[in-house]
Amino acid sequence: MLRQLLFGLSTRLLYRISRRETTLVQPLMRWFVKRYHVNMDEAQHSDLRDYASFNAFFTRTLHPNARKLTPDSSGLLSPVDGTVASMGAVQDHQRIAAKGKTYTVDALLGCDGSVFDQGSMANIYLSPRDYHRIHLPCDATLCMMQYLPGSLFSVSPQAVERWPDLFARNERLVCWFDTAHFGRMAMVMVGAVNVAAISTTWHGEVRGPARRWDYGDMKLSQGQEIATFNLGSTVILFPEKELTLAAKSSFQLYESLLA
């Protein structure tokens, strides 16, 4: 309880500090780039002086030539830059998180996830150096979005090994889509320590008590930017169909998730 309170206080404080516009943030950004080997050549604005706040730097956009989108109507593309935490088929209504321990899909989604019993899962971790905007892996219709408040523990690989049910305990935003080639699809954006907010392009910043939004027929295109992590975290993708996924340890945005 005390740890959760401290995490919550530190996150709320960081939320305010990271958005403060001041030249004092410049040394912090330079340290961050050096510490985490951030490739600023890929950014739309490579000069750190162009960023008025740390959050503006962290949620920076990519240069148009940094990632190439080749539209593929039957393809499933990586929604982010990141490292694969786990990937494969959903088995027995649960999915391996780390070291053979499991969590249920229901617990992660906050509702009945039986539609994914014969489906697939890709869990991609975004490290501090990564691009932190999230894009749509395929053409889809947004049906519903659900915000699930929770803890804000680290989602680093080391933390996941220690607490395998971490993803089902942390704050998360779940978006449900209908797709032409992969059936129903859920995308879970998991908050973490220092993730002060998750924003979507259609709603803006999502915070507060548990809530659900129904959209019905909001059509979105493959590769379209849909959300932003304001510091850190993980994206977990659940297509309804069982797919043969690429055996890779990491993906860049727009790379195919399919083998």
C-alpha positions as CSV (number, residue, x, y, z in Angstrom):
1,M,0.0,0.0,0.0
2,L,2.8,2.4,0.9
3,R,4.7,1.6,-2.2
4,Q,1.7,2.2,-4.4
5,L,1.0,5.5,-2.7
6,L,4.6,6.6,-3.2
7,F,4.5,5.6,-6.9
8,G,1.3,7.5,-7.3
9,L,2.7,10.6,-5.7
10,S,6.0,10.5,-7.7
11,T,4.0,10.0,-10.9
12,R,1.7,13.0,-10.3
13,L,4.7,15.1,-9.4
14,L,6.5,14.0,-12.6
15,Y,3.4,14.8,-14.6
16,R,3.7,18.5,-13.5
17,I,7.4,18.7,-13.8
18,S,7.7,17.1,-17.2
19,R,5.3,19.6,-18.7
20,R,6.9,22.7,-17.2
21,E,8.4,24.9,-19.9
22,T,11.8,26.0,-18.8
23,T,15.3,26.2,-20.1
24,L,16.4,24.3,-17.0
25,V,15.2,21.1,-18.7
26,Q,17.9,21.2,-21.4
27,P,20.6,19.6,-19.2
28,L,18.2,16.8,-18.3
29,M,17.3,16.1,-21.9
30,R,21.0,16.0,-22.8
31,W,21.7,13.6,-20.0
32,F,18.7,11.4,-21.1
33,V,19.9,11.2,-24.7
34,K,23.4,10.2,-23.6
35,R,22.2,7.8,-20.9
36,Y,19.7,5.9,-23.1
37,H,21.4,6.3,-26.5
38,V,18.4,8.2,-28.0
39,N,18.8,8.6,-31.8
40,M,17.8,12.2,-32.3
41,D,18.6,11.9,-36.0
42,E,15.3,10.1,-36.4
43,A,13.3,12.9,-34.7
44,Q,11.3,15.5,-36.6
45,H,13.2,18.0,-34.6
46,S,16.7,16.8,-33.8
47,D,17.8,20.0,-31.9
48,L,16.9,19.6,-28.2
49,R,16.4,23.4,-28.0
50,D,13.2,22.9,-30.0
51,Y,11.6,21.2,-27.1
52,A,10.1,23.5,-24.4
53,S,9.4,20.7,-21.9
54,F,10.7,17.2,-21.1
55,N,7.3,15.8,-22.1
56,A,7.5,17.5,-25.5
57,F,10.9,15.8,-26.0
58,F,9.8,12.4,-24.8
59,T,6.7,12.4,-27.0
60,R,8.6,13.7,-30.0
61,T,7.5,12.9,-33.5
62,L,9.6,11.0,-36.0
63,H,11.1,12.5,-39.2
64,P,8.9,11.5,-42.2
65,N,11.8,9.4,-43.6
66,A,12.6,7.6,-40.3
67,R,10.1,4.8,-40.8
68,K,8.6,3.7,-44.1
69,L,4.9,2.7,-44.2
70,T,4.1,0.3,-47.1
71,P,0.4,-0.2,-46.9
72,D,-0.7,-3.8,-46.9
73,S,-4.4,-4.4,-46.6
74,S,-3.9,-8.0,-45.3
75,G,-0.8,-7.2,-43.2
76,L,-0.4,-6.7,-39.5
77,L,2.3,-4.1,-38.7
78,S,4.1,-3.3,-35.5
79,P,2.3,-0.4,-33.8
80,V,5.4,0.8,-32.0
81,D,9.2,0.6,-31.8
82,G,10.0,-1.8,-29.0
83,T,11.4,-5.1,-27.6
84,V,9.3,-8.3,-27.7
85,A,8.4,-9.3,-24.2
86,S,6.3,-12.3,-25.3
87,M,4.5,-13.4,-28.5
88,G,2.5,-16.3,-29.7
89,A,-0.8,-18.1,-29.4
90,V,-3.3,-17.5,-26.5
91,Q,-3.6,-20.9,-24.8
92,D,-6.3,-22.0,-22.3
93,H,-7.6,-18.5,-21.9
94,Q,-4.3,-17.3,-20.5
95,R,-0.9,-16.1,-21.8
96,I,2.6,-16.6,-20.5
97,A,4.0,-13.4,-19.0
98,A,7.4,-14.5,-17.7
99,K,9.2,-17.6,-16.5
100,G,6.3,-19.9,-17.2
101,K,3.9,-18.0,-15.0
102,T,0.6,-16.8,-16.5
103,Y,-2.1,-14.2,-16.3
104,T,-5.6,-14.5,-17.7
105,V,-6.8,-12.5,-20.7
106,D,-9.9,-11.5,-18.8
107,A,-7.9,-10.0,-16.0
108,L,-5.8,-8.0,-18.5
109,L,-8.8,-6.8,-20.5
110,G,-11.0,-6.2,-17.5
111,C,-13.9,-8.1,-19.2
112,D,-14.6,-11.4,-20.9
113,G,-11.8,-12.1,-23.4
114,S,-12.9,-15.6,-24.6
115,V,-13.1,-14.3,-28.1
116,F,-9.3,-14.5,-28.1
117,D,-9.1,-18.1,-26.8
118,Q,-7.8,-19.3,-30.2
119,G,-6.1,-16.1,-31.1
120,S,-2.7,-14.5,-30.9
121,M,-0.8,-12.1,-28.7
122,A,2.2,-9.7,-29.2
123,N,3.5,-8.0,-26.1
124,I,6.0,-5.2,-27.0
125,Y,7.9,-3.2,-24.4
126,L,8.9,0.4,-25.1
127,S,12.2,1.4,-23.5
128,P,13.0,5.0,-22.5
129,R,14.9,5.6,-25.8
130,D,12.1,4.4,-28.0
131,Y,9.6,6.5,-30.0
132,H,6.5,6.7,-27.8
133,R,3.6,7.2,-30.2
134,I,1.4,4.3,-31.1
135,H,0.0,3.6,-34.6
136,L,-2.6,1.3,-35.9
137,P,-1.3,-2.1,-37.2
138,C,-4.1,-2.6,-39.8
139,D,-7.2,-0.9,-41.2
140,A,-9.8,-1.1,-38.4
141,T,-13.0,0.2,-37.0
142,L,-12.9,1.4,-33.4
143,C,-15.8,0.0,-31.4
144,M,-15.0,0.7,-27.8
145,M,-12.4,2.0,-25.4
146,Q,-12.1,1.1,-21.7
147,Y,-10.0,2.8,-19.1
148,L,-8.9,0.6,-16.1
149,P,-7.2,2.4,-13.3
150,G,-4.5,0.5,-11.4
151,S,-1.0,0.6,-10.0
152,L,1.9,2.3,-11.8
153,F,4.7,-0.2,-11.3
154,S,7.7,-0.5,-13.7
155,V,7.0,-2.8,-16.7
156,S,10.7,-3.4,-17.4
157,P,11.6,-7.1,-18.2
158,Q,13.1,-7.4,-14.7
159,A,9.9,-6.2,-13.1
160,V,7.7,-8.5,-15.2
161,E,9.9,-11.5,-14.2
162,R,9.3,-10.6,-10.5
163,W,5.6,-9.9,-10.8
164,P,4.2,-11.9,-13.7
165,D,0.6,-10.5,-13.2
166,L,2.0,-7.0,-13.5
167,F,0.2,-6.1,-16.7
168,A,-3.2,-7.0,-15.2
169,R,-2.4,-4.9,-12.1
170,N,-1.2,-1.7,-13.7
171,E,-3.3,1.1,-15.1
172,R,-4.3,0.4,-18.7
173,L,-6.3,1.6,-21.6
174,V,-8.0,-1.1,-23.8
175,C,-9.2,-0.3,-27.3
176,W,-11.4,-2.8,-29.2
177,F,-11.5,-2.9,-33.0
178,D,-13.2,-4.8,-35.7
179,T,-10.9,-5.7,-38.6
180,A,-11.5,-7.3,-42.0
181,H,-8.6,-9.9,-41.9
182,F,-8.0,-10.6,-38.2
183,G,-11.5,-10.5,-36.6
184,R,-11.9,-8.7,-33.4
185,M,-8.7,-7.1,-32.1
186,A,-7.9,-5.6,-28.7
187,M,-4.9,-3.3,-28.1
188,V,-3.9,-2.8,-24.5
189,M,-1.8,0.1,-23.5
190,V,-0.3,-0.5,-20.1
191,G,0.8,2.4,-17.9
192,A,3.9,2.2,-15.7
193,V,5.9,4.1,-13.1
194,N,6.3,7.7,-14.4
195,V,3.7,7.2,-17.1
196,A,1.6,10.2,-16.1
197,A,-1.0,9.8,-18.8
198,I,-2.0,8.0,-22.0
199,S,-3.6,10.1,-24.7
200,T,-5.5,9.1,-27.8
201,T,-6.0,11.1,-31.0
202,W,-9.8,11.0,-30.7
203,H,-10.2,11.6,-27.0
204,G,-7.1,13.3,-25.7
205,E,-5.7,12.5,-22.3
206,V,-7.4,9.6,-20.5
207,R,-7.3,9.7,-16.7
208,G,-9.6,9.4,-13.7
209,P,-12.0,6.7,-12.6
210,A,-12.8,3.5,-14.6
211,R,-14.9,4.4,-17.6
212,R,-16.0,3.0,-21.0
213,W,-16.6,4.8,-24.3
214,D,-18.6,3.3,-27.2
215,Y,-17.8,4.5,-30.7
216,G,-19.6,2.2,-33.1
217,D,-18.1,2.9,-36.5
218,M,-15.0,5.1,-36.2
219,K,-13.0,4.0,-39.2
220,L,-9.2,4.2,-38.9
221,S,-6.4,3.5,-41.3
222,Q,-3.3,1.3,-41.1
223,G,-0.3,3.2,-39.9
224,Q,-2.4,6.0,-38.5
225,E,-1.2,7.5,-35.2
226,I,-3.8,6.7,-32.5
227,A,-2.1,7.3,-29.1
228,T,0.8,8.6,-27.1
229,F,2.5,7.3,-23.9
230,N,3.5,10.3,-21.8
231,L,6.6,8.5,-20.4
232,G,7.3,4.8,-21.0
233,S,5.4,1.5,-21.1
234,T,4.0,-1.5,-23.0
235,V,1.6,-2.3,-25.8
236,I,-0.1,-5.8,-25.9
237,L,-2.0,-6.7,-29.1
238,F,-4.7,-9.4,-29.3
239,P,-5.9,-10.4,-32.8
240,E,-8.8,-12.8,-32.7
241,K,-7.3,-15.1,-35.3
242,E,-4.4,-17.5,-34.6
243,L,-1.5,-16.1,-36.6
244,T,2.1,-17.1,-37.4
245,L,4.0,-14.3,-35.9
246,A,7.6,-13.3,-36.8
247,A,10.2,-14.7,-34.5
248,K,12.0,-11.5,-33.7
249,S,13.4,-10.0,-30.5
250,S,12.4,-6.4,-31.4
251,F,10.4,-4.5,-34.0
252,Q,10.4,-1.0,-35.4
253,L,7.2,0.8,-36.2
254,Y,5.6,-0.5,-39.5
255,E,7.6,-3.7,-39.6
256,S,5.4,-6.8,-40.3
257,L,4.4,-8.8,-37.2
258,L,3.7,-11.8,-39.4
259,A,6.2,-14.4,-40.4
